[in-house]
Every structure is written in structure tokens, then in C-alpha cells.
């Protein structure tokens, strides 16, 4: 090997090259809860990365994500997190603080499941060397079928910039795409991508979003 060329980083305890995993978690059906998944979709649509980088739409898969965490030497997570701050506020949490924080302020069932994923990775001694959580304070979580609120959508752009900057420092070699990937190569599903999801939602006149008085008499 050329002495001027750095050797690839290795996973602790093994000889495999460094693996960077970028994970978006959340539920797109509950408005701002889908922040992490929308970040991954946008990242995939706008950027390409080195072969050792994997983008993962984690959704609400919980423990099924453990192998992604175990294989990573560096892990970047996008998620909606209740920091108790103004909606749309971004906060970065790193390394050992990530599992502690996700356990301290559970916002939904997927966060409980992902805290267990991190704990299991630690237990098996296959935990990433570096972990970065880019979390966004949600505004609305109770709108079933709703999309990101304007403040959270604006924060998504800043979150992507922070994520790309971290990935560049990690050696992920981000490069802007000239065009989005074909639908069959995209990280997310085309049928629930942001534009399709929003255009397919019925209007408030067509579908009640505040409950039905026949089943919720107290709201009548």
C-alpha cells in the first residue's frame, strides 16, 4: 500500500473496514414523528456516499435494527425527540449520552424499542465507536395521517446540513446528486414518500380529523 494512503479504519475487535450507518427512525403516520424517516429520504434523494456508507429507513422496526447498529463503526441517527424546547429546535447528542437520553424522555414506542437496540449492541460488545443523534423537537404528534409541520420541515434542512458535515468528517465522501435515484433504488418507499404522502391525504371536509361525536360524545 502507498504509505501516503491511510489504511481503512477497522471495527473494534475485527479486521473489517469501517462501516458508517445513517439511520432515520420514526412513524410518518403521526405528523412530526416522521422527522427521522423524512431526513433519510431527503439525504438519499440529494447525496451519494462512499461504498462503506449505508442509509437505513428504520421506521418503527425496533429490535430488528440491532444488526445495523452492531455492524456500524460510526452511527448517525435522525429522530424526533422531546427535548422540552421550542418546536423545530435541533439538538445534538453524542456517544454514551445517546442511549441515556432516549431512555430518559420516551416520546413513543419506537424510542423504547431503539433504546433496547442500543443496550443490546452494548451487551454484545458490538457498539459503534462514534454515535451522533440529530434530534428535532416536534410540534404535533397527534395528527394521524398528518405531515411535518412547517417549523419542523424547515429544521429538516438544517438537520441535513449538520448530518452531511458530520459524515464528511467521518470520511463518508458525500457528493451532491444530479438527480434523485430511481424509485427501485431509493431508501424509502415511493408510495409514502413525502410528496406522494401529502398529496394523497383527504381534505378535512372529506375526512374528519378531530373525532366522531358518535364515538366521542364528550367532544360534541
WOSUL-V423384 format. One line per field, one symbol per residue. ss: DSSP state (2 for helix, 1 for strand, 0 for the rest). phi: phi as a letter, one per 40 degrees, with the letter a starting at -180 (. if undefined). psi: psi as a letter, one per 30 degrees, with the letter a starting at -180 (. if undefined). A space follows every 10 residues. Layout:
ss: ???
phi: ???
psi: ???
This chain:
ss: 0000000001 0000001001 1111100001 2222222222 2222221100 0011111110 0222222222 2001111111 0000000001 1111022222 2222000022 2222222222 2220000001 1111110000 0001010002 2222222222 2222222220 0000110000 0022200002 2202222220 0000000000 0000002220
phi: .dcccccccb cdgabccdbb bbbbbibccb fcccdccccc dccccbbbbc dcbbbbccfb cfcccccccc cccbbbbbac bccgbcdgcc abbbfccccc ccccbcbacc cdccccdccc ccccfbbdcb bbbbbbccbb bbbcgcbccd cccccdcccc cccccccccc gcfcbcccac cddcbccccc cbcdcccccc ccccccbcbb hbdcbbdccc
psi: kkffjkkkll kkglgklkkk kjkklljffi cffgeeeeee eeeeffllll fgkkkkjfbh fbfffefeee fkfkkkkklk kjfgakkfkk kkkkbffeee effeikflef eeefeeeeee eeeghiklek kkkjkkjlek fgjkflakle eeeefeeeee eeeeeeeeef gfhkkkkfll llefflelke fgleeeeeff kllfefjkgg lkfffifff.
